[in-house]
Amino acid sequence: MNLCEQCGYHLKMSSSDRIELSIDPGTWEPMDEDMVSLDPIEFHSEEEPYKNRIDSYQRKTGLTEAVQTGIGQLDGINVAIAVMDFSLWG
């Protein structure tokens, strides 16, 4: 799963790729896809405004949140999983 054959380094993998590799084909049912990040406390950043960072991440990844949740099957066993996508903060 995205390992360097020479040194064993774990290469970056999107949450969507990880789900596709882990969950049995045709069994993935995402949850909370309509959940979006807000900035209710008006988080201050010296770099780029928080809202702009979130908007940029959403455009770049096509995701609304950094964590994808859902249910599916892993080797025929029903599972519920949450997978973090580190493209934003990681």
C-alpha positions as CSV (number, residue, x, y, z in Angstrom):
1,M,0.0,0.0,0.0
2,N,2.1,2.8,-1.3
3,L,5.4,1.7,0.2
4,C,8.8,2.4,-1.3
5,E,10.3,-1.0,-2.2
6,Q,13.8,0.3,-1.6
7,C,13.5,1.9,1.9
8,G,10.0,1.0,3.2
9,Y,8.9,4.7,3.3
10,H,5.1,5.1,3.4
11,L,4.1,7.3,0.5
12,K,1.2,9.7,0.7
13,M,-2.2,8.3,-0.1
14,S,-5.5,10.1,-0.3
15,S,-8.4,9.0,1.9
16,S,-10.4,8.0,-1.2
17,D,-7.5,5.8,-2.4
18,R,-7.2,4.2,1.1
19,I,-10.9,3.4,1.1
20,E,-10.7,1.9,-2.4
21,L,-7.8,-0.3,-1.4
22,S,-9.3,-1.4,2.0
23,I,-13.0,-1.8,1.4
24,D,-14.6,-4.6,-0.7
25,P,-15.7,-3.3,-4.1
26,G,-19.3,-2.1,-4.3
27,T,-19.8,-2.0,-0.5
28,W,-18.7,1.5,0.5
29,E,-21.6,3.8,1.7
30,P,-20.3,7.2,2.8
31,M,-21.8,9.0,5.8
32,D,-22.1,12.7,6.5
33,E,-21.0,13.8,3.0
34,D,-22.9,17.0,3.4
35,M,-21.0,18.0,6.5
36,V,-18.8,21.1,6.0
37,S,-16.3,22.9,8.0
38,L,-17.3,26.3,9.4
39,D,-15.4,28.9,11.4
40,P,-17.8,29.7,14.2
41,I,-15.1,31.1,16.5
42,E,-13.5,33.1,13.6
43,F,-10.1,31.3,14.0
44,H,-7.2,33.7,13.5
45,S,-4.2,32.7,11.4
46,E,-1.1,34.8,10.6
47,E,-0.8,33.0,7.2
48,E,-4.0,32.7,5.2
49,P,-7.5,33.2,6.7
50,Y,-8.9,29.9,7.9
51,K,-12.0,30.1,5.7
52,N,-9.7,30.5,2.6
53,R,-7.6,27.5,3.6
54,I,-10.8,25.4,3.9
55,D,-12.1,26.6,0.6
56,S,-8.7,25.9,-1.1
57,Y,-8.6,22.3,0.4
58,Q,-12.2,21.6,-0.7
59,R,-11.4,22.7,-4.3
60,K,-8.1,20.7,-4.3
61,T,-9.4,17.4,-3.0
62,G,-13.1,17.5,-3.9
63,L,-13.8,16.7,-0.2
64,T,-15.9,18.8,2.2
65,E,-14.0,17.6,5.3
66,A,-10.6,16.1,6.2
67,V,-12.2,12.9,7.4
68,Q,-14.3,10.5,5.3
69,T,-16.7,8.2,7.3
70,G,-18.8,5.4,6.1
71,I,-19.7,1.7,6.2
72,G,-18.7,-1.1,4.0
73,Q,-17.2,-4.6,4.1
74,L,-13.6,-5.7,4.7
75,D,-13.1,-9.2,3.5
76,G,-16.8,-9.7,3.8
77,I,-17.1,-8.4,7.3
78,N,-19.3,-5.3,7.9
79,V,-17.2,-2.4,9.2
80,A,-17.6,1.3,9.9
81,I,-14.5,3.4,9.3
82,A,-13.2,6.9,9.4
83,V,-10.2,7.8,7.2
84,M,-8.3,11.0,7.6
85,D,-7.0,12.8,4.5
86,F,-3.8,14.7,5.4
87,S,-3.8,16.8,2.2
88,L,-5.1,19.8,4.3
89,W,-3.2,19.8,7.6
90,G,-0.8,16.8,7.4
